[in-house]
Amino acid sequence: MTTADGGDSPSRLEGKVSAIIVCWILGFGSLVSWNSMLTIGDYYYNLFPNYHPSRVLTLVYQPFAFGTMAILAYNESKINTRRRNIFGYSLFFASSFMLIVLDLATSGRGGLGSFIGICAFVASFGVADACVQGGIVGDLSFMLPEFIQSFFAGLAASGAVTSALRLITKAVFEKSDNGLRKGTMLFLAISTFFEFLCLLLYTYYFPKLPIVKYFRSKAASEGAKTVKADLVAAGIQTKDDLTFSFLQLEDSASQVERLSNKQLFLQNVDYALDLYLIYVLTLSIFPGFLYENTGEHQLGTWYPLVLIAAYNVWDLISRYLPLVKFLKIESRKTLTIAILSRFLLIPAFYFTAKYGDQGWMILLVSFLGLTNGHLTVCVMTAAPKGYKGPEQNALGNLLVLFLLGGIFSGVALDWLWLIGKKNAF
């Protein structure tokens, strides 16, 4: 990394490791609340056996996530990124806490009213997800690829950690009174804590890291207005700040031309569609199919939890594989071919559920997670290259929009697995 005059500036890159760790925690917090909801699905199936909770809650979550993300992506250049992300983490924190309050207020009873209340808080998770995921990815897109990789690894880690905790709590509380409920309360408490931690880290610690200030200052010099509040929070208020020579007068920065969202989309349409197709396939299987279409096996009530855990663990592992250079897929054509070939998993899951035993299903779910995480990171770290700060921010938001669009479509298509199933609707 060099300065504007071509000289090395190691002091400006201080805090790289700290930033990578914080990005991982921010990614973890971006999905820990939602992954907790998915992982405690067995509790909600016990409370609401006729409401298809894993499918319904996912279907409630995604329209709010996708709709909010569409609005934010369209207005990305005018939005204060700092306020957007702080609002998102605050909403995650408040909603996670209110789920605990709701369960305590109803004494863990089912019923339509309680289910509607849960759906309302899940909808707020969707809004928070769009605020945070698009905002953070857009922010990190003009920094280092390692930051994006770490953020997406944190996203996957939230699933792996919650799955591991769910298996532990099930073993600990299985024979106790209200064991499912006790495990659920523990999960929601952990989620609430991590959301609060993310709020503190993003608000007070992350903006002050030298490497973060460096890249945000550079983005500001290229015309990015979304970072202004972050620079002020970091103590950089004028162009006379000698620490970062990239920061220029606001009026000169505003004259820097940038590509429109339409131009960015047309130049990166393959990356956008790649992300869409990755998540259409994944969410058409995970988690609804795994809870309701895999039948009865020797593992009994442990079976869906083991499947969810297998997916989450391999999804996490695979997000570190692109750090190994020869495993990283950088060719745009190869990425598209690999992503399209994943659709062979649909007949594979159908016939495995119908004729295979639990070992084959666990193997297949592991492969689903492996390909999902690996291909996601390959696309996200390859796409934002060759652009200025404001364009990278906008492209990051567009890619997250297509990612969430793929999730939304996959969730809707997941209901097709219920066709012909007894007591499906």
NORJO-V706006 format. One record per residue. SS is DSSP state (h for helix, s for strand, l for the rest). PHI is phi in whole degrees, -180 to 180 (NA if undefined). PSI is psi in degrees with one decimal (none if undefined). Layout:
ss: (SS & SS)
phi: (PHI & PHI)
psi: (PSI & PSI)
This chain:
ss: (l & s & l & l & l & l & l & s & l & h & h & h & h & l & l & h & h & h & h & h & h & h & h & h & h & h & h & h & h & h & h & h & h & h & h & h & h & h & h & l & h & h & h & h & h & h & h & l & l & l & l & l & h & h & h & h & h & h & h & h & h & h & h & h & h & h & h & h & h & h & h & h & h & h & l & h & h & h & l & l & h & h & h & h & h & h & h & h & h & h & h & h & h & h & h & h & h & h & h & h & h & h & h & h & h & l & l & l & l & l & l & h & h & h & h & h & h & h & h & h & h & h & h & h & h & h & h & h & h & h & h & h & h & h & h & h & h & h & h & h & l & l & l & l & h & h & h & h & h & h & h & h & h & h & h & h & h & h & h & h & h & h & h & h & h & h & h & h & h & h & h & h & h & l & l & l & l & l & h & h & h & h & h & h & h & h & h & h & h & h & h & h & h & h & h & h & h & h & h & h & h & h & h & h & h & h & h & h & l & h & h & h & h & h & h & h & h & h & h & h & h & l & l & l & l & l & l & h & h & h & h & h & h & l & l & l & l & l & l & l & l & l & l & l & l & l & l & l & l & h & h & h & h & l & l & l & l & l & l & l & h & h & h & h & h & h & h & l & h & h & h & h & h & h & h & h & h & h & h & h & h & h & h & h & h & l & l & h & h & h & h & h & l & l & l & l & l & l & l & h & h & h & h & h & h & h & h & h & h & h & h & h & h & h & h & h & h & h & h & h & h & l & l & l & h & h & h & l & l & l & l & h & h & h & h & h & h & h & h & h & h & h & h & h & h & h & h & h & h & h & h & h & h & h & h & l & l & h & h & h & h & h & h & h & h & h & h & h & h & h & h & h & h & h & h & h & h & h & h & h & h & h & h & l & l & l & l & l & h & h & h & h & h & h & h & h & h & h & h & h & h & h & h & h & h & h & h & h & h & h & h & h & h & h & h & h & h & h & l & l & l & l & l & l & l)
phi: (NA & -125 & -85 & -63 & -94 & 94 & -85 & -72 & -141 & -59 & -63 & -74 & -100 & -65 & 92 & -62 & -64 & -61 & -64 & -63 & -65 & -64 & -59 & -63 & -66 & -64 & -66 & -58 & -70 & -69 & -130 & -64 & -65 & -68 & -65 & -64 & -62 & -68 & -72 & -93 & -56 & -64 & -67 & -72 & -68 & -71 & -78 & -128 & -65 & -103 & -106 & 48 & -55 & -63 & -78 & -67 & -64 & -67 & -70 & -73 & -62 & -69 & -60 & -69 & -65 & -70 & -62 & -64 & -65 & -62 & -65 & -68 & -66 & -67 & -104 & -54 & -70 & -102 & -97 & -73 & -61 & -62 & -64 & -60 & -73 & -64 & -61 & -61 & -68 & -65 & -68 & -58 & -61 & -64 & -69 & -62 & -65 & -69 & -65 & -65 & -60 & -62 & -66 & -67 & -67 & -97 & 56 & 69 & -91 & -82 & 111 & -64 & -60 & -64 & -65 & -63 & -61 & -62 & -60 & -63 & -72 & -66 & -61 & -68 & -60 & -62 & -63 & -63 & -60 & -63 & -62 & -78 & -65 & -66 & -65 & -69 & -62 & -60 & -64 & -78 & -64 & -100 & -108 & -98 & -57 & -62 & -68 & -65 & -59 & -67 & -62 & -72 & -67 & -63 & -56 & -70 & -63 & -60 & -71 & -65 & -66 & -65 & -65 & -62 & -64 & -66 & -64 & -66 & -66 & -66 & -66 & -74 & -99 & -56 & -98 & -92 & -66 & 53 & -60 & -60 & -68 & -62 & -63 & -64 & -62 & -63 & -60 & -65 & -66 & -63 & -61 & -61 & -61 & -68 & -64 & -66 & -63 & -63 & -60 & -68 & -63 & -70 & -75 & -113 & -103 & -58 & -64 & -94 & -69 & -54 & -68 & -71 & -62 & -61 & -70 & -69 & -65 & -63 & -63 & -63 & -67 & -94 & 111 & -74 & -96 & -70 & -97 & -57 & -65 & -67 & -67 & -63 & -64 & -87 & 90 & -104 & -118 & -138 & -71 & -85 & -63 & -75 & -70 & -130 & -76 & -73 & -71 & -119 & -61 & -61 & -70 & -73 & -66 & -68 & -87 & -71 & -77 & -135 & -68 & -75 & -60 & -64 & -65 & -62 & -63 & -64 & -77 & -129 & -61 & -68 & -64 & -63 & -69 & -59 & -63 & -59 & -71 & -57 & -87 & -59 & -67 & -59 & -80 & -77 & -116 & -107 & -103 & -56 & -59 & -69 & -84 & -118 & -123 & -104 & 76 & -99 & -141 & -60 & -74 & 59 & -71 & -78 & -58 & -62 & -67 & -67 & -64 & -61 & -64 & -60 & -61 & -65 & -65 & -73 & -63 & -68 & -57 & -67 & -77 & -99 & -62 & -63 & -68 & -85 & -55 & -74 & -93 & -79 & -94 & -112 & -69 & -64 & -67 & -64 & -59 & -64 & -63 & -62 & -70 & -66 & -67 & -63 & -67 & -67 & -68 & -63 & -65 & -64 & -68 & -62 & -75 & -68 & -65 & -83 & -123 & -89 & -95 & -67 & -63 & -66 & -67 & -62 & -62 & -67 & -64 & -62 & -67 & -59 & -66 & -59 & -73 & -62 & -68 & -63 & -69 & -60 & -66 & -60 & -69 & -68 & -87 & -88 & -67 & -77 & -81 & 83 & -125 & -82 & -50 & -61 & -72 & -65 & -62 & -63 & -66 & -59 & -66 & -63 & -66 & -65 & -60 & -71 & -61 & -68 & -64 & -66 & -63 & -59 & -65 & -63 & -62 & -66 & -69 & -59 & -67 & -65 & -65 & -84 & -61 & 84 & -89 & -64 & 55 & -72 & -127)
psi: (136.5 & 162.2 & -178.8 & -28.9 & 8.2 & -5.5 & 155.5 & 149.1 & 72.2 & -29.7 & -30.0 & -17.3 & 8.6 & 143.6 & 12.8 & -47.2 & -43.0 & -41.4 & -40.1 & -42.1 & -44.0 & -40.0 & -39.4 & -44.6 & -39.7 & -38.1 & -41.5 & -46.0 & -22.4 & -22.5 & -1.5 & -37.5 & -45.9 & -42.1 & -30.7 & -40.4 & -41.1 & -40.4 & -30.1 & 23.5 & -32.8 & -31.5 & -44.3 & -29.0 & -30.6 & -38.3 & -38.9 & 68.0 & -21.8 & 4.8 & 4.9 & 56.6 & -41.9 & -37.8 & -44.0 & -46.6 & -38.1 & -38.6 & -29.2 & -43.5 & -48.0 & -41.2 & -37.4 & -39.1 & -47.3 & -44.7 & -45.8 & -40.3 & -37.2 & -43.8 & -45.0 & -38.5 & -37.9 & -37.0 & 19.0 & -41.7 & -16.7 & -4.4 & 136.9 & 105.2 & -37.6 & -49.1 & -37.9 & -47.1 & -38.0 & -41.9 & -42.6 & -48.6 & -33.8 & -40.4 & -39.0 & -47.6 & -49.4 & -41.7 & -39.4 & -43.1 & -39.9 & -26.2 & -37.5 & -45.8 & -42.8 & -44.5 & -40.2 & -38.8 & -32.4 & 1.6 & 34.0 & 26.0 & 153.5 & -154.2 & 156.8 & -41.5 & -45.0 & -40.4 & -40.2 & -39.7 & -43.6 & -42.2 & -38.2 & -43.1 & -32.3 & -37.6 & -38.8 & -31.1 & -40.0 & -43.6 & -44.6 & -40.1 & -46.2 & -41.8 & -49.1 & -51.0 & -47.2 & -40.8 & -45.9 & -45.6 & -43.0 & -42.0 & -43.9 & -16.8 & -26.6 & 15.3 & -133.6 & 144.9 & -30.7 & -29.7 & -43.2 & -43.1 & -43.2 & -39.8 & -45.9 & -27.7 & -38.6 & -39.1 & -47.5 & -34.8 & -32.2 & -37.7 & -43.4 & -43.7 & -44.2 & -35.8 & -44.5 & -44.3 & -35.8 & -40.4 & -39.6 & -47.7 & -32.7 & -41.6 & -38.8 & -43.7 & -1.6 & -39.6 & 1.1 & 163.4 & 135.2 & 39.7 & -42.7 & -42.6 & -40.2 & -42.3 & -39.1 & -44.3 & -38.5 & -43.7 & -49.5 & -34.2 & -42.6 & -43.1 & -44.0 & -41.8 & -47.1 & -34.0 & -39.8 & -38.8 & -43.5 & -39.7 & -43.8 & -45.1 & -45.1 & -37.0 & -42.5 & -28.5 & -51.1 & -44.8 & -21.0 & -1.7 & 132.7 & -42.1 & -33.5 & -43.3 & -38.2 & -51.5 & -34.4 & -37.2 & -41.1 & -42.6 & -37.8 & -38.1 & -22.1 & 4.2 & 2.1 & 122.0 & -15.1 & -16.8 & -1.5 & -46.9 & -35.0 & -39.2 & -39.7 & -41.9 & -28.7 & -0.5 & 13.2 & 106.7 & -19.9 & 167.2 & -9.9 & -4.7 & 115.9 & -12.9 & -33.7 & 103.6 & -8.8 & -25.9 & 125.8 & 177.6 & 140.5 & -36.9 & -34.1 & -34.4 & -36.2 & -15.4 & -7.6 & 122.3 & 145.6 & 156.4 & 147.1 & 166.0 & -37.5 & -43.4 & -42.3 & -41.5 & -46.2 & -33.1 & -18.3 & 27.9 & -32.9 & -40.3 & -42.1 & -45.8 & -32.7 & -49.2 & -40.9 & -46.6 & -34.1 & -48.2 & -21.5 & -48.8 & -49.3 & -47.7 & -10.1 & -11.0 & -41.0 & 128.0 & -11.7 & -47.8 & -39.7 & -28.3 & -34.8 & -11.3 & 10.3 & 1.2 & -171.3 & 137.6 & 179.6 & -30.2 & -11.8 & -128.6 & -12.7 & -19.3 & -54.9 & -32.9 & -38.6 & -40.5 & -45.4 & -42.5 & -42.2 & -45.0 & -50.1 & -39.5 & -45.8 & -30.0 & -40.3 & -50.1 & -43.5 & -22.0 & -8.7 & -13.5 & -37.2 & -13.7 & -22.4 & 115.1 & -44.6 & -11.8 & -13.6 & 129.1 & 116.0 & -19.5 & 127.4 & -40.4 & -42.4 & -39.9 & -46.8 & -42.2 & -44.6 & -39.7 & -41.0 & -35.8 & -21.2 & -21.2 & -12.1 & -15.1 & -22.9 & -55.4 & -29.5 & -43.7 & -39.0 & -49.6 & -30.3 & -41.0 & -33.1 & -37.9 & -19.1 & 166.8 & -179.0 & -28.3 & -44.0 & -37.6 & -41.4 & -41.2 & -42.9 & -42.2 & -38.4 & -41.0 & -36.1 & -47.1 & -40.7 & -48.5 & -34.0 & -52.2 & -44.8 & -47.8 & -35.2 & -49.1 & -38.7 & -43.7 & -47.6 & -30.4 & -18.5 & -34.9 & -45.1 & 13.6 & 151.0 & 13.7 & 164.1 & 167.9 & -52.6 & -35.2 & -38.8 & -39.0 & -47.6 & -42.3 & -38.9 & -41.6 & -41.2 & -41.1 & -40.6 & -35.3 & -44.9 & -32.9 & -48.2 & -32.6 & -38.4 & -39.6 & -45.7 & -47.0 & -41.0 & -40.0 & -41.1 & -42.8 & -24.1 & -28.7 & -20.0 & -23.8 & -17.9 & -10.4 & 127.6 & -1.8 & 135.1 & 140.7 & 36.2 & -38.9 & none)
